[in-house]
């Protein structure tokens, strides 16, 4: 991984997405209270965030034979688009796709949307891994569509057991940053 880009990513996450309080004041989706919160959308929707993420992730997966990247909407969407765009700039064709939480109730009733066909090799993208539940749902949805899941790339691993659960479903799991790295970088570790 490009050390300079990784350093820029950590700095951007600290500036835009990471919030820390010595007391557990942040309520998570699980209902659990935490002393830090990571809202990756502030980073992933910024132009510099897209540039950094597209380049970092592409460097990690370009030689795998991957044909598309995507994950659960909406966390994965800007990251997947950034990777696809970065790939095109390098002369590669890597599509992006989105996975709905549930199949659409009308039209073609699809859960996975994008320029894909059965048998395509894909990476699942995740913004934050906590328990791994949403990532596993995305893996399962992609496999139901006949996609070959090569692995998972997460922007941040909260290091709360999610990566262990995800590893039961894929062999290749890459986290660009961890909670420990962010806490250390902000001086809270």
N, C-alpha and C positions, 0 to 999 in steps of 0.2 A: 504494500500500500504506500502510495506517495506520502512521505512524512510531512511535507510542506502543506499539501492539501488537507491531510488529516488534522494538522494543527489549526488550519483555517476553519475547518468544520467544527472542531471543539470550541474555538473562540466564537463562532457564529451561534452555536447552540447556547452557549453561556449568555451571549448578548440578547438573543431573541426568544429562546425557548425554555430555558432552565430556570426554575425558581426554587430557592432554598430558604427554609426557616428552621431555626434550632428546635422548635416545637412542631409536632405533627399537626399542621393546620390544613393540609390539603386532603380532601376526600376523593378517593379514587373510584372508578367505575365499580370496582368490587365491593365498595362500601368501607374498605380499609382506610385508615388515616395514615398520611405520610408526611415527612418533613421536607419532601421535595416533590416538585411536579415538573413534568416535561411536556410542553405543548409544541410538538415538532412542526405543526402547521405554519408557525411563524417563520421557521427556517425553510421548510420545503416549498413554501409558496413565494419565497424571495428569489429574485433573479440570481443573486450570488449563490444562494443555497442550491438552486437547480444546477448551476454550473459546476459547483464542487461535487455534488452528489452524482451527477451524470458521469463525470470523469472518474471519480473514485470507484464507483460500482462497475463501470465498464471495464476499467483496468482489471478488476477482480474476476469478471465472468466472461470476457470477450473470447477467450480460448476454449470455452467449454462446449461450443456447438449450440449455445442457447439461441432460440429463435424469437422468444418473447419474454417480457417481464411484466408483472402486475400483481395485484393483490386486492384485498378488500377495499372497496371505495369507502371512504375518501382519503384515508391516511396514505395509501399506497399510490394513488393516482398521480400527484405531481412528481413523485420520485420516478415512477415507471416512465412517465413522459420525458423526464430529463435524461434518463438512460437511453431511451429510444432516439432522442434527438442527438445526443452525444455520439451514439453509434453511427447515425447517418453522416455526421460530420467526419467520421473516420472511415467512411466507405463501407460500413457494415449495415446489414438489415436486421434490426432487432425491433419487433413490434412491441407495443404496449397494450395492456388489457386491464379491465376492471372486473371485479367480482362483487356482485350485490350480496347482501346478507341473505336474501331470499330470492328465488326466481321471480321475474316479472309476472304479474298477474294477467297481462294482456299481450297482444302482438305475438312474437315468437316465444314468449315465456322463458327467456334465457336468464341464467344467473351469471354467466361469464360473457362479457362483451368485448369484442375486439377483432382484429384481423387474424383469426386463428383457425387452424384445422386440426382434426384429430391426429394425434401422434406428434404434434409440435413439442419441442423441448423448451421448458420454461423455468424461470426462477420466480418464486413468490417473493414479493417485496413487502416489508412491514416497517412502519415508522417506529413504534415502540413495542418491545416484547416485555410482557409482565408475566402472565400465567401461561402464555402460549396458546390459549384457547382460540382466539380469532385467527391466528396464523394457521392452526390445524384445520379450522373450518375452510380457510382459503385453499389449503393443500387438498383437502377432500373434494371440494367443489371442482378444482382444476382436474383432478383425476377422474371424477365422474364425467367430465367433458372429453375424456380420452387424451388429456395432455400428460406428457412425461415431465414430472417435477424433478428437476436436477438439484434443487436446493432452495434455501431461503437466505435473503439478505435483509438484515434489519439495520435501521439507522441507529437505534439505541437499545441495548439490553439492560433492563432494570435489575438484572441478576437476582430475580425472585423465583427461580425455578422454571421459568418458561422455556429457556433454551434446552433444559433437560427433557421436557415434554416434547418439544419440537423434534429433538434428535431421535425420538422413537418413530418418527414419520419420514424423516429425510436424513441422508448421510452428510450433506453439505450445508452447514449453517454458519453464516458470516455475520458478525456484528461490527459495524463501523466504529461504534463507541459503546462504552459501558457506563453504568451509574458510577462505578468507582473512579473512572477517569474524569468524569464531570465533577464529582465531589472534590477530587484532588485539585483539579484545575481552578475551582472556585475557592479553594482554601478551606473547605468544610470537612475534609476527611480526617 
